[in-house]
Structure formats: structure tokens, C-alpha cells
Amino acid sequence: MEIKKTCRFLILVFLVLSLLFYSLYLAEIENRTKIPDELIYGVVENLSKSGIEINSSIIDANMPEKDIYYFEIESLKEYNMKIAESISFGVFGKDILTTEFDTPEGSAIGILNGDDSKRELGRILFYENDSSFAFSKNGVNMQYGDEPIINMQTDSIDEVLLSDIDRIISGMADDSELGYRISGSSSSDDFIIVTAMQTIDGYDINDSFINFVYSNDNLVIMRGKWIMGNPKAKYHNTLLDGVNVLYKLNLEQVKSILSEEVVYSLRISENGKCFILPCWRIEYTDKNDNIKTSFFDAL
């Protein structure tokens, strides 16, 4: 009898210890994937003492675990031509002759009428300094739509325009990892500008967007930067958390911190290696009450 009691007691002790160790294990995992509340409150208190307004709910307590994507392109020239072919086919609906020439900003591709090769239907400029492009139909000024619109004013966009944008983007997409979302719009008496922000794994690629400029329901300008590749390869790395990234700011110039979030950013090297990297986007006001946005690589 005593032996049975002793065995039952030992089994009970073993179960209690097992539950205790399992709870400690879960707590350790939680601590590795989340920033402790005490640390967040301490950071908010320190910033407040320095005269910087910030709410603790702004700080992302989750440790970022985003993938880093990698792909290669054969050459930037072929990369640009692939964009040009997609744009010419998407806008004009058929394969069209093209001609290449250099410009002070980089290079350009003229889109020629297939029936009359002397008549230019439109032109695409490629800017070497930031790998962006600008397309316009013949005779249209390219000054419109140089910055992405992120104001979420999408309810009033005509369904016909949204369908046209989706058709063009679908023709430029060749990888299921890459998607897009309509991030905003702006309109005037003459033009409607709609921004499509490219996404990967559901997150914005902050410098990969296209502004579609319409006049009388006709697409006249496309400009921005768009990934035309297959980012199949990806890997993990330790990323900068939502607390430490705040100290990347020049805090002496900051009055209040409005938001922070992880987005992605495209890097294209001269040898054709392309990386889609996670980065932090922080919005804040400076000492003059101007709203500013800063980006910091999360690596």
C-alpha cells in the first residue's frame, strides 16, 4: 500500500513539474517573440521626459519575423524592356514596335505605331538614379503623378478604371508572391490619379508603385517603379524591433511619433541582384509641426 501511495505521489509531482516546465517554456517563447510591456512603458516614459509625444499603443510589441526575398535579372536593359513590353501591350492592347535611345536622365523607349513606324504613340523614360520609369502617351506632359498617393480614398474610384488597372497589372505580374493594393487617389478637373502599391506577403513594398493618370477615362500616364521578377528564394534573419528603431530617428528634431510599421523595400544592384527587404516606416511630426516619414532597414 505504501509503495502504491508513493508511486501515485511521485506521478503527481512529475505531472506538476511537467506543467510548470511547459509553462516556463511557453513564457520563454513569448518573451522571444514579443517586447515586454515594462520595456515599452519605460521607452514611452523616457521619450516623454525628452518632450516627445508618443502613445504606447504605437509601438509594435511583436518581434518582426519577415522573410527577405531575393531574385536576379539578366540585365537592367532587359529588365526595362520587359516593363516597356508590358506597358505597351497593356495600354495599346497589342505588340508594338519600339525604339531605344539615351536621355540625360537615363534611357528611353519610344512606342511606335505598328502600321506607321514613323509615328510615336508614347514614350517610356527610365531613370538610372532610382530605377523608376515614366510613360506618357504622345503629347501628354509627364509632370503628373510623380509621388505615390496613400490616403485610402478609394471608394469613389470608378469601377471601370479599377478594372483597367487590374488588367494592366495582371499583364505585368508573373509571380504569386507579388500582389498589389489600391492605396489612394486624387482628382482634378482634368485628371484622376490612382496609386497601385505593390505588395509581397500582404505587406507594402514602399518604393514599388505605379501611378495611373487618367483623362476622360483614358489612361495617359503611368509612372513609378514595379518589380518584374520572380522572388522565389527567401530566408530569415534577425530584424530590428519596434523599440530600437525609434532611436534611429534624429530625436532632437522630433515632436511626436505618430506611427510605425514594417513594410518592404526593393534594392537593385548594378549586377542584377535584387532584394526585397523588410524595413520600418515611421511617421512623425518635427518641431515645426510638419509631418515627416522616415524609412530604416530592419536588418
C-alpha positions in Angstrom: 0.0 0.0 0.0 2.8 2.4 0.9 4.5 1.7 -2.3 1.3 2.5 -4.3 0.8 5.7 -2.4 4.4 6.7 -3.0 4.1 5.9 -6.8 0.9 8.0 -7.0 2.6 10.8 -5.2 5.6 10.7 -7.5 3.4 10.6 -10.6 1.5 13.7 -9.3 4.8 15.5 -8.6 6.0 14.6 -12.1 2.8 16.0 -13.7 3.0 19.2 -11.7 6.7 19.7 -12.6 5.9 18.9 -16.3 3.2 21.5 -16.4 5.5 24.0 -14.6 8.3 23.5 -17.1 5.9 23.7 -20.0 4.6 27.0 -18.7 8.1 28.3 -18.4 8.9 27.2 -21.9 5.8 29.0 -23.3 6.7 32.1 -21.4 10.2 32.0 -22.8 8.9 31.6 -26.3 6.5 34.5 -25.7 9.4 36.7 -24.4 11.4 36.0 -27.6 8.5 36.9 -29.9 7.2 40.0 -28.0 8.7 43.0 -26.4 7.9 43.1 -22.6 5.3 45.7 -21.6 7.6 47.1 -19.0 10.2 47.9 -21.7 7.7 49.6 -23.9 6.3 51.7 -21.0 9.9 52.6 -20.0 10.7 53.8 -23.5 7.5 55.9 -23.6 8.4 57.5 -20.3 11.9 58.3 -21.4 10.8 59.8 -24.7 8.1 61.8 -22.8 10.7 63.3 -20.5 12.6 64.4 -23.6 9.5 66.3 -24.8 8.5 63.7 -27.4 4.8 62.7 -27.5 4.1 59.0 -28.1 1.4 56.6 -27.1 2.5 53.1 -26.0 0.0 51.5 -28.5 2.0 52.9 -31.4 5.0 50.7 -30.6 4.7 47.3 -32.3 5.3 44.8 -29.5 5.8 41.8 -31.9 9.3 41.0 -32.8 9.4 41.2 -36.7 9.8 37.8 -38.4 9.6 38.8 -42.0 11.2 37.0 -44.9 13.9 38.5 -47.0 13.3 37.8 -50.8 16.0 37.5 -53.4 15.9 37.2 -57.2 18.1 38.1 -60.2 17.6 39.8 -63.5 19.8 39.2 -66.5 20.5 42.9 -67.2 18.8 46.2 -66.3 18.4 46.9 -70.1 16.4 43.7 -70.5 14.5 44.4 -67.3 13.5 47.8 -68.7 12.5 46.3 -72.0 10.3 43.8 -70.2 8.5 46.7 -68.5 8.2 48.5 -71.8 6.6 45.5 -73.5 4.1 45.0 -70.7 3.1 48.7 -70.7 2.8 49.0 -74.5 0.7 45.8 -74.6 -1.4 46.8 -71.6 -2.1 50.3 -72.8 -2.5 49.8 -76.5 -3.6 46.2 -76.5 -1.2 44.7 -79.0 2.5 44.2 -79.6 4.1 47.4 -80.8 7.4 48.3 -82.3 9.8 50.1 -80.0 13.0 52.1 -80.4 15.6 52.8 -77.8 17.7 55.9 -77.2 19.7 57.6 -74.4 18.5 60.6 -72.5 20.2 62.9 -69.8 18.1 61.1 -67.1 19.0 57.6 -68.3 17.4 55.9 -71.3 14.1 55.9 -73.1 12.0 53.6 -75.2 9.6 55.0 -77.9 6.5 53.1 -78.6 5.8 53.2 -82.3 2.7 52.6 -84.3 2.9 49.2 -86.0 1.2 50.4 -89.1 3.2 53.7 -89.3 6.6 53.2 -87.7 7.3 56.9 -88.0 4.5 57.9 -85.6 5.3 57.6 -81.9 2.3 56.7 -79.8 4.1 57.2 -76.4 7.4 57.2 -74.7 8.8 55.5 -71.6 11.7 57.1 -69.7 13.9 55.0 -67.3 15.7 57.0 -64.7 19.1 55.5 -63.8 19.3 57.1 -60.3 16.4 55.2 -58.8 15.3 52.6 -61.3 11.9 54.3 -61.8 10.1 54.8 -65.1 7.6 57.2 -66.6 5.3 56.5 -69.5 3.1 59.0 -71.3 1.0 59.0 -74.4 2.2 61.2 -77.3 1.8 64.9 -76.4 1.0 64.4 -72.7 3.1 66.2 -70.1 4.7 63.8 -67.7 4.6 66.2 -64.7 1.6 64.5 -63.1 1.8 61.5 -60.7 5.4 61.5 -59.6 4.7 60.6 -55.9 2.5 57.7 -54.6 -0.8 58.6 -53.0 -1.5 56.9 -49.8 -4.7 58.4 -48.5 -7.1 55.4 -48.8 -9.6 57.5 -50.8 -10.6 54.5 -52.9 -14.4 54.3 -52.6 -15.1 56.9 -55.2 -12.8 55.4 -57.9 -14.8 54.3 -61.0 -15.0 50.6 -61.3 -14.1 50.8 -65.0 -10.8 52.4 -64.0 -10.1 49.8 -61.3 -10.8 47.1 -63.8 -8.5 48.6 -66.4 -5.7 48.9 -63.7 -6.2 45.3 -62.7 -5.9 44.2 -66.3 -2.7 46.1 -66.9 -1.1 44.9 -63.6 -2.2 41.3 -64.3 -0.2 41.5 -67.5 2.9 42.7 -65.6 2.7 40.1 -62.9 4.4 36.7 -63.1 4.7 35.6 -59.5 2.1 34.6 -56.9 4.2 36.1 -54.1 3.6 39.6 -55.5 0.3 41.4 -55.3 -1.0 44.9 -55.1 -3.5 47.2 -53.5 -5.1 50.5 -54.4 -3.7 52.8 -51.8 -5.2 56.2 -52.7 -6.4 58.6 -55.4 -6.5 62.2 -56.3 -8.6 64.1 -58.8 -8.8 67.5 -60.5 -10.8 69.0 -63.3 -8.6 67.4 -65.9 -7.0 64.3 -64.3 -7.7 61.4 -62.0 -4.6 59.8 -60.4 -4.8 56.3 -58.8 -1.9 54.7 -57.0 -1.4 50.9 -57.0 1.1 49.9 -54.3 2.9 46.6 -54.9 2.8 44.1 -52.1 4.5 40.9 -51.0 3.2 38.5 -48.4 0.5 41.2 -47.8 2.9 44.0 -46.9 3.6 47.1 -49.0 6.8 47.5 -50.9 7.1 51.2 -50.1 9.1 52.3 -53.2 7.3 49.9 -55.7 4.2 51.6 -57.0 2.5 52.8 -60.2 0.5 56.0 -60.5 -2.1 55.6 -63.2 -3.2 59.0 -64.6 -6.5 59.1 -66.5 -8.0 61.9 -68.5 -11.6 61.5 -69.7 -11.4 57.8 -68.7 -8.3 57.3 -70.9 -5.0 56.3 -69.4 -2.4 58.9 -70.4 0.4 58.5 -67.9 2.0 55.6 -65.9 4.9 56.3 -63.6 6.6 54.7 -60.7 8.6 51.5 -60.1 7.4 47.9 -60.4 9.1 44.6 -59.7 9.1 42.4 -62.8 10.8 39.3 -61.4 10.3 36.1 -59.6 11.3 36.4 -55.9 11.2 32.7 -55.2 14.2 32.5 -52.9 13.8 33.8 -49.4 15.5 33.5 -46.0 15.1 34.6 -42.4 17.3 37.0 -40.4 17.2 38.7 -37.1 15.4 42.0 -37.6 15.4 45.4 -35.7 12.5 45.6 -33.3 9.9 48.3 -32.9 11.7 49.9 -29.8 15.2 50.2 -31.1 14.2 51.6 -34.5 12.8 54.7 -32.7 16.3 55.6 -31.7 17.3 55.6 -35.4 15.4 58.9 -35.6 17.1 62.2 -35.0 15.1 62.6 -31.8 16.2 66.2 -31.3 14.1 67.1 -34.3 11.0 65.1 -33.3 8.0 66.5 -31.6 5.7 63.5 -31.7 5.7 59.9 -33.1 2.5 59.1 -35.0 3.0 55.6 -36.2 5.4 52.8 -37.1 5.0 49.7 -39.2 7.0 47.1 -41.1 6.9 47.4 -44.9 9.3 46.2 -47.7 11.8 48.0 -49.9 13.3 47.0 -53.2 17.1 47.1 -53.8 18.5 46.6 -57.3 22.3 46.3 -57.7 24.2 47.0 -60.9 25.0 43.3 -61.4 21.3 42.5 -61.5 20.9 41.1 -57.9 17.6 42.2 -56.4 16.5 42.1 -52.8 13.1 42.8 -51.3 14.0 43.8 -47.7 11.8 44.4 -44.6 12.1 48.0 -43.3 10.4 50.2 -40.8 8.3 53.1 -41.9 7.9 55.8 -39.1 5.7 58.8 -39.4 6.3 61.7 -37.0 6.0 65.4 -36.6 9.0 67.6 -36.4 9.5 70.7 -34.1 7.7 72.8 -36.7 4.7 70.5 -36.8 5.5 69.2 -40.2 4.5 65.6 -40.8 7.6 63.5 -41.9 8.1 59.9 -42.9 11.4 58.0 -42.4 12.4 54.5 -43.5 15.0 52.3 -41.8 16.2 48.9 -42.9 15.1 46.3 -40.4 18.2 44.2 -40.9 
